[in-house]
């Protein structure tokens, strides 16, 4: 599925509303002057309002599905239509706003 590439300044939240950011931006591919992210690097989630019990708050997120045709340093890039899961709560990451100039599949 085609979608816009996510970059370091994109607004991505966990399903509970915590803010997610890439831990290792990809400096080889820039969009609107900001580095993109590959699916190999985890994302850190800050401010997840979920309080145990029963489910602990989201701490990290990992993109499982990214671009298929476009890669950087041999890794797929994170794309708006990709699939991600958080740990330890197994929620999803939801892209809210991102650059709208570069699409990839």
MDTraj code that builds the backbone (N, CA, C; nanometers):
import mdtraj as md
import numpy as np

residues = "UNK UNK UNK UNK UNK UNK UNK UNK UNK UNK UNK UNK UNK UNK UNK UNK UNK UNK UNK UNK UNK UNK UNK UNK UNK UNK UNK UNK UNK UNK UNK UNK UNK UNK UNK UNK UNK UNK UNK UNK UNK UNK UNK UNK UNK UNK UNK UNK UNK UNK UNK UNK UNK UNK UNK UNK UNK UNK UNK UNK UNK UNK UNK UNK UNK UNK UNK UNK UNK UNK UNK UNK UNK UNK UNK UNK UNK UNK UNK UNK UNK UNK UNK UNK UNK UNK UNK UNK UNK UNK UNK UNK UNK UNK UNK UNK UNK UNK UNK UNK UNK UNK UNK UNK UNK".split()
xyz = np.array([
    [0.0827, -0.1186, 0.0000],
    [0.0000, 0.0000, 0.0000],
    [0.0871, 0.1249, 0.0000],
    [0.0505, 0.2177, -0.0808],
    [0.1247, 0.3431, -0.0868],
    [0.0847, 0.4337, 0.0287],
    [0.1786, 0.5138, 0.0716],
    [0.1516, 0.6086, 0.1798],
    [0.2652, 0.7079, 0.1902],
    [0.2451, 0.8098, 0.2703],
    [0.3476, 0.9110, 0.2907],
    [0.4549, 0.8580, 0.3854],
    [0.5816, 0.8946, 0.3571],
    [0.6912, 0.8547, 0.4456],
    [0.6819, 0.9325, 0.5769],
    [0.7114, 0.8637, 0.6872],
    [0.7143, 0.9298, 0.8174],
    [0.8557, 0.9781, 0.8446],
    [0.8662, 1.0931, 0.9083],
    [0.9962, 1.1535, 0.9366],
    [1.0059, 1.1834, 1.0850],
    [1.1202, 1.2330, 1.1262],
    [1.1436, 1.2567, 1.2681],
    [1.0448, 1.3563, 1.3287],
    [0.9952, 1.4498, 1.2544],
    [0.9019, 1.5488, 1.3068],
    [0.7554, 1.5103, 1.2945],
    [0.7256, 1.3914, 1.2435],
    [0.5867, 1.3476, 1.2281],
    [0.5231, 1.3263, 1.3653],
    [0.3932, 1.3477, 1.3722],
    [0.3201, 1.3232, 1.4966],
    [0.2611, 1.1832, 1.4895],
    [0.3119, 1.0961, 1.5770],
    [0.2668, 0.9576, 1.5854],
    [0.2322, 0.9306, 1.7311],
    [0.1153, 0.8696, 1.7537],
    [0.0740, 0.8398, 1.8904],
    [0.0431, 0.6913, 1.9056],
    [0.0480, 0.6443, 2.0301],
    [0.0004, 0.5079, 2.0570],
    [-0.1519, 0.5140, 2.0630],
    [-0.2163, 0.4005, 2.0669],
    [-0.3623, 0.3963, 2.0673],
    [-0.4224, 0.4641, 2.1900],
    [-0.3416, 0.4870, 2.2939],
    [-0.3899, 0.5502, 2.4165],
    [-0.3588, 0.7002, 2.4212],
    [-0.2810, 0.7517, 2.3270],
    [-0.2520, 0.8939, 2.3201],
    [-0.1101, 0.9345, 2.3557],
    [-0.0216, 0.8392, 2.3837],
    [0.1177, 0.8717, 2.4118],
    [0.1921, 0.9090, 2.2845],
    [0.2882, 1.0003, 2.2929],
    [0.3643, 1.0475, 2.1767],
    [0.4785, 0.9522, 2.1445],
    [0.4919, 0.9126, 2.0171],
    [0.5982, 0.8216, 1.9732],
    [0.6964, 0.8949, 1.8830],
    [0.8269, 0.8638, 1.9009],
    [0.9325, 0.9230, 1.8185],
    [1.0353, 0.8157, 1.7854],
    [1.0969, 0.8234, 1.6665],
    [1.1986, 0.7233, 1.6316],
    [1.3241, 0.7405, 1.7175],
    [1.3840, 0.6276, 1.7564],
    [1.5065, 0.6340, 1.8361],
    [1.6284, 0.6595, 1.7493],
    [1.6256, 0.6104, 1.6252],
    [1.7385, 0.6258, 1.5346],
    [1.6896, 0.6783, 1.4002],
    [1.6877, 0.8088, 1.3797],
    [1.6473, 0.8625, 1.2495],
    [1.7448, 0.8185, 1.1395],
    [1.6942, 0.8133, 1.0178],
    [1.7728, 0.7715, 0.9022],
    [1.8218, 0.8960, 0.8276],
    [1.9489, 0.9358, 0.8456],
    [1.9968, 1.0595, 0.7841],
    [2.0212, 1.0503, 0.6333],
    [2.0131, 0.9321, 0.5759],
    [2.0393, 0.9177, 0.4324],
    [1.9229, 0.9600, 0.3449],
    [1.8025, 0.9557, 0.3991],
    [1.6843, 0.9971, 0.3223],
    [1.6149, 1.1077, 0.4007],
    [1.6089, 1.2270, 0.3408],
    [1.5446, 1.3411, 0.4054],
    [1.4159, 1.3755, 0.3317],
    [1.3133, 1.4116, 0.4061],
    [1.1904, 1.4649, 0.3487],
    [1.1601, 1.5936, 0.4233],
    [1.1329, 1.6983, 0.3496],
    [1.1138, 1.8333, 0.4036],
    [1.2249, 1.8702, 0.5022],
    [1.3469, 1.8262, 0.4714],
    [1.4628, 1.8585, 0.5527],
    [1.4783, 1.7771, 0.6799],
    [1.3903, 1.6825, 0.7036],
    [1.3951, 1.6001, 0.8249],
    [1.4307, 1.4560, 0.7878],
    [1.5074, 1.3871, 0.8739],
    [1.5401, 1.2474, 0.8460],
    [1.4183, 1.1566, 0.8578],
    [1.4152, 1.0558, 0.7740],
    [1.3091, 0.9552, 0.7791],
    [1.3460, 0.8506, 0.8841],
    [1.2701, 0.7411, 0.8893],
    [1.2996, 0.6318, 0.9823],
    [1.2831, 0.4994, 0.9098],
    [1.3652, 0.4022, 0.9457],
    [1.3504, 0.2669, 0.8919],
    [1.2742, 0.1825, 0.9932],
    [1.2194, 0.0709, 0.9468],
    [1.1436, -0.0142, 1.0395],
    [1.2350, -0.0913, 1.1344],
    [1.3659, -0.0895, 1.1090],
    [1.4592, -0.1633, 1.1945],
    [1.4761, -0.0996, 1.3317],
    [1.4585, 0.0311, 1.3407],
    [1.4806, 0.1022, 1.4676],
    [1.3500, 0.1107, 1.5470],
    [1.3552, 0.0850, 1.6764],
    [1.2339, 0.1000, 1.7581],
    [1.1984, 0.2466, 1.7790],
    [1.0762, 0.2711, 1.8167],
    [1.0286, 0.4048, 1.8510],
    [1.0039, 0.4082, 2.0006],
    [1.0289, 0.5214, 2.0637],
    [1.0044, 0.5366, 2.2060],
    [0.8703, 0.6085, 2.2234],
    [0.7913, 0.5609, 2.3191],
    [0.6603, 0.6191, 2.3461],
    [0.6671, 0.6903, 2.4806],
    [0.6315, 0.8173, 2.4820],
    [0.6335, 0.8963, 2.6055],
    [0.4929, 0.9456, 2.6370],
    [0.4576, 0.9418, 2.7628],
    [0.3309, 0.9978, 2.8058],
    [0.2099, 0.9121, 2.7818],
    [0.2261, 0.7808, 2.7695],
    [0.1101, 0.6927, 2.7554],
    [0.0318, 0.6971, 2.8866],
    [-0.0955, 0.7354, 2.8822],
    [-0.1717, 0.7537, 3.0058],
    [-0.2183, 0.6254, 3.0719],
    [-0.1961, 0.5102, 3.0097],
    [-0.2403, 0.3847, 3.0692],
    [-0.1622, 0.3574, 3.1973],
    [-0.2292, 0.3245, 3.3029],
    [-0.1641, 0.2989, 3.4305],
    [-0.1986, 0.1569, 3.4741],
    [-0.0973, 0.0768, 3.5143],
    [-0.1300, -0.0592, 3.5588],
    [-0.2131, -0.0564, 3.6849],
    [-0.2849, -0.1594, 3.7166],
    [-0.3258, -0.2672, 3.6272],
    [-0.4401, -0.2248, 3.5374],
    [-0.4856, -0.2982, 3.4454],
    [-0.4469, -0.4336, 3.4080],
    [-0.3365, -0.4375, 3.3040],
    [-0.3213, -0.3295, 3.2254],
    [-0.2216, -0.3295, 3.1173],
    [-0.1189, -0.2211, 3.1466],
    [0.0108, -0.2524, 3.1365],
    [0.1123, -0.1485, 3.1565],
    [0.1128, -0.0483, 3.0411],
    [0.1623, 0.0735, 3.0642],
    [0.1645, 0.1748, 2.9581],
    [0.2621, 0.1377, 2.8466],
    [0.2377, 0.1940, 2.7296],
    [0.3254, 0.1714, 2.6142],
    [0.4602, 0.2394, 2.6402],
    [0.5695, 0.1693, 2.6105],
    [0.7040, 0.2225, 2.6313],
    [0.7784, 0.2334, 2.4995],
    [0.7710, 0.1305, 2.4175],
    [0.8365, 0.1307, 2.2873],
    [0.7390, 0.0825, 2.1806],
    [0.7731, 0.1122, 2.0570],
    [0.6937, 0.0659, 1.9438],
    [0.7855, 0.0153, 1.8345],
    [0.7384, -0.0796, 1.7582],
    [0.8168, -0.1366, 1.6490],
    [0.7277, -0.1501, 1.5263],
    [0.7763, -0.0962, 1.4156],
    [0.7018, -0.1065, 1.2897],
    [0.7271, -0.2431, 1.2300],
    [0.6225, -0.3148, 1.1975],
    [0.6326, -0.4493, 1.1410],
    [0.6292, -0.4478, 0.9892],
    [0.5511, -0.3569, 0.9329],
    [0.5371, -0.3474, 0.7879],
    [0.5647, -0.2037, 0.7460],
    [0.6550, -0.1876, 0.6506],
    [0.6900, -0.0554, 0.5978],
    [0.6818, -0.0574, 0.4467],
    [0.7717, 0.0176, 0.3833],
    [0.7730, 0.0214, 0.2374],
    [0.8201, -0.1126, 0.1817],
    [0.7747, -0.1417, 0.0615],
    [0.8131, -0.2669, -0.0047],
    [0.9155, -0.2398, -0.1144],
    [0.8957, -0.1333, -0.1887],
    [0.9830, -0.1042, -0.3022],
    [1.0942, -0.0060, -0.2710],
    [1.0773, 0.0767, -0.1699],
    [1.1761, 0.1784, -0.1371],
    [1.2474, 0.1381, -0.0086],
    [1.3814, 0.1322, -0.0155],
    [1.4599, 0.0986, 0.1027],
    [1.5741, 0.1987, 0.1188],
    [1.6296, 0.2018, 0.2382],
    [1.7472, 0.2832, 0.2656],
    [1.8391, 0.1995, 0.3525],
    [1.9636, 0.1876, 0.3121],
    [2.0614, 0.1045, 0.3821],
    [2.0094, -0.0392, 0.3981],
    [1.9336, -0.0850, 0.2966],
    [1.8822, -0.2207, 0.2957],
    [1.7595, -0.2437, 0.3826],
    [1.7050, -0.1389, 0.4421],
    [1.5895, -0.1524, 0.5310],
    [1.4690, -0.0782, 0.4734],
    [1.3480, -0.1348, 0.4892],
    [1.2276, -0.0613, 0.4478],
    [1.2093, 0.0639, 0.5330],
    [1.1494, 0.1658, 0.4748],
    [1.1217, 0.2898, 0.5466],
    [0.9841, 0.2823, 0.6126],
    [0.9653, 0.3643, 0.7157],
    [0.8359, 0.3708, 0.7834],
    [0.7420, 0.4545, 0.6983],
    [0.6254, 0.3995, 0.6730],
    [0.5271, 0.4645, 0.5875],
    [0.3949, 0.4768, 0.6645],
    [0.3193, 0.5784, 0.6309],
    [0.1931, 0.6088, 0.6991],
    [0.0987, 0.4889, 0.7037],
    [0.0962, 0.4079, 0.6011],
    [0.0039, 0.2940, 0.5947],
    [0.0634, 0.1660, 0.6528],
    [0.1820, 0.1758, 0.7122],
    [0.2467, 0.0590, 0.7708],
    [0.1766, 0.0131, 0.8976],
    [0.2254, -0.0986, 0.9510],
    [0.1691, -0.1564, 1.0721],
    [0.2739, -0.1552, 1.1816],
    [0.2329, -0.1121, 1.3018],
    [0.3246, -0.1070, 1.4157],
    [0.2542, -0.1586, 1.5401],
    [0.3341, -0.2068, 1.6349],
    [0.2819, -0.2570, 1.7616],
    [0.3674, -0.2009, 1.8746],
    [0.3040, -0.1741, 1.9877],
    [0.3771, -0.1221, 2.1024],
    [0.4019, -0.2329, 2.2033],
    [0.5016, -0.2099, 2.2862],
    [0.5321, -0.3034, 2.3924],
    [0.5343, -0.2280, 2.5234],
    [0.4891, -0.2812, 2.6308],
    [0.4381, -0.4162, 2.6480],
    [0.2889, -0.4296, 2.6254],
    [0.2176, -0.3248, 2.5919],
    [0.0720, -0.3309, 2.5848],
    [0.0106, -0.3857, 2.4580],
    [0.0872, -0.4050, 2.3520],
    [0.0395, -0.4569, 2.2233],
    [-0.0672, -0.3681, 2.1592],
    [-0.0546, -0.2360, 2.1760],
    [-0.1431, -0.1413, 2.1072],
    [-0.0801, -0.1077, 1.9717],
    [-0.1452, -0.0240, 1.8950],
    [-0.0909, 0.0156, 1.7655],
    [-0.0360, 0.1580, 1.7724],
    [0.0525, 0.1902, 1.6789],
    [0.0982, 0.3280, 1.6610],
    [0.0159, 0.3886, 1.5481],
    [-0.0278, 0.5123, 1.5687],
    [-0.1163, 0.5778, 1.4726],
    [-0.0524, 0.7090, 1.4255],
    [-0.0175, 0.7187, 1.2954],
    [0.0340, 0.8451, 1.2428],
    [-0.0783, 0.9490, 1.2349],
    [-0.0543, 1.0674, 1.2915],
    [-0.1540, 1.1737, 1.2919],
    [-0.1220, 1.2789, 1.1856],
    [0.0008, 1.3290, 1.1844],
    [0.0398, 1.4248, 1.0817],
    [0.1826, 1.3952, 1.0376],
    [0.2060, 1.4140, 0.9093],
    [0.3374, 1.3878, 0.8499],
    [0.3524, 1.4719, 0.7254],
    [0.4699, 1.4709, 0.6659],
    [0.4916, 1.5442, 0.5418],
    [0.4020, 1.4828, 0.4337],
    [0.3622, 1.5632, 0.3378],
    [0.2692, 1.5146, 0.2336],
    [0.3241, 1.5345, 0.0939],
    [0.4574, 1.5308, 0.0818],
    [0.5181, 1.5477, -0.0513],
    [0.5721, 1.4182, -0.1084],
    [0.6182, 1.3269, -0.0214],
    [0.6838, 1.2054, -0.0692],
    [0.6020, 1.0834, -0.0305],
    [0.5576, 1.0104, -0.1344],
    [0.4860, 0.8851, -0.1131],
    [0.5743, 0.7703, -0.1575],
    [0.5537, 0.6540, -0.0942],
    [0.6290, 0.5346, -0.1333],
    [0.5410, 0.4128, -0.1145],
    [0.5815, 0.3049, -0.1819],
    [0.5098, 0.1781, -0.1662],
    [0.6024, 0.0735, -0.1111],
])
top = md.Topology()
chain = top.add_chain()
for i, resn in enumerate(residues, 1):
    res = top.add_residue(resn, chain, resSeq=i)
    for name in ("N", "CA", "C"):
        top.add_atom(name, md.element.get_by_symbol(name[0]), res)
traj = md.Trajectory(xyz[None], top)
